């Protein structure tokens, strides 16, 4: 019975306390609405800026990705970087943070009919779109074999347009080989044989001093993509030749690819009929179709771009000179990824594009500092506004407070009433501010960054708690003034 009586008494006191607070707020609606809107506006700006602050790294990262790659992957000294080695090195970076990874192989190609030479870049066009969004293409990117993208400077020089044809010739570099070079790298086997529909398949294989194959390059671009593509892109098929000597027997030394038996046979025949040479390939000419004219305002306008498959076909080498990575991560994370690639890959090394990484970090830190400063100023102004309003309320209730103290009201009860009013206003303002703050952040994000943001689940409780804390802090001085009221002076009318 005693417990029930105590609980009932406590509930009655709480109801009375809430009734006192609400009636006090309603009696001074105009002033309390001003205080409520002050807290609400402060909470709105706070919630909005905090949401933007949290989302700024992703938004800024997306903006900076339009300026190009921020990490480069290069072959280590004396090593050869292939597409397989590149993909293995990328395992050190979380896939969701990789915006794009564009490999490049650079060679000089000759246009014999015009006695001109151009730098050709073999790459992956699907990745270029991601890593170099500033590329402007009149026409379209190459989508199949023997299609190229030509820089604006070259197009204007030789009069190329979309749909034009151009014959380019690759001249393998010739150098004098010492005995040490010959022992280390051996010679090459270069040959060709008829494949599907009588079209030639070209094969080049490097052999060591024991005549064993150490690497192989297959050019089956004359075949249909269904057959030639299978052979050229299948690393397991090429791996069968490594460590073996010619002549080879299909079905014993090498297994044919399912669905590409004729092309597989042509590869083996070409090797068996190949002649030995001291250079990887003989000069090879290929006719390409121009699908687009590239404009960047930079040195890329003087390049010819083709797919990596076309580059391998004309050079006979599966090789990458550099890979440009666009990674959406902070400067610290980028540095850690670079270190991991260095440690985990035996053939690849990574380098930060410092001008992009540093610029991103500098702009991000300044923007976050600005957001923090504006938030602090808004909270300070909110506190001043609420404090001023509550001071005016104390002045209006001076006689009431004096009378209550004369009748025996304690300082604690007066303090609790004013603090309760402040916390109640903070609660309402926080709820209103959290909702409006997200809408404010969404508008800013769409108009400034061009993309929407996701709602932060912790935004609502955080905004409410901060608003209540600001409201409570704003009432400390008014409460102190209310407690200091002398009932004797008030009752005497002074």
Helices and strands as residue ranges (DSSP letters): H 2-27, H 29-65, E 71-75, H 83-89, G 90-92, G 95-97, E 98-111, G 112-114, E 116-123, H 125-131, E 136-139, E 147-151, H 152-158, E 165-170, H 179-185, E 188-194, G 196-198, E 200-207, E 213-219, H 225-233, H 235-239, H 261-272, E 275-277, E 284-295, G 299-302, E 303-307, H 308-315, E 322-327, H 331-344, E 348-352, H 354-396, H 398-406, H 411-448, H 459-483, H 487-491
